[in-house]
């Protein structure tokens, strides 16, 4: 079974409540965007505190599909989020990482290397990336990308988004995501990098609405 790397990174969360893995300001930005959009259908890669909070705060959501790669973390979210609007799927990596080192420094280095490999080689997480498409629930009003293989989930999520819908990427300051975001964000799509972040920047990518002339 995959080591609970997400639990390590979310150690501040206690055993009774899931909280967003964002600063208060960052989650406030996300919540403002979601309230303004009032999405009915939401897709998310990377379950957690944001899943629980958005379902609690946004009444307009009718269906929330979340994909998580870590089995134990998915089970924790499933146990704590009883909202019937949530459809949560666990999808393991197609290529599991090598056994993790026990020493903390070596573990962090190995974990970082695996995360970067997931951003470079889609075959590592292909089933995870493609699961929403296979489920045939699209189009979505809102897509949240906050899990593994984000470069490829950005591309896939944008394809599954309805015209006028919004894709949100957390930790968007990471340079590895920028080429994909900027390519997809060329006009007539709109790309916005939100400022005032301390933990992870939020980027918004809006899918264009075709003109009446089909342009």
Secondary structure by P-SEA (a helix, b strand, c coil): cccaaaaaaacccccccccccccaaaaaaaaaaaaaacccbbbbccccaaaaaaaaccccccbbbbbbccaaaaaaaaaaccccccbbbbbccccccccccccaaaaaaaaaaaaaaaaccccccccccccccccccccccbbbbcccaaaaaaaaaaaaccccbbbbbcccccccaaaaaaaaacccbbbbbbcccccbbbbbbbbbccccccc
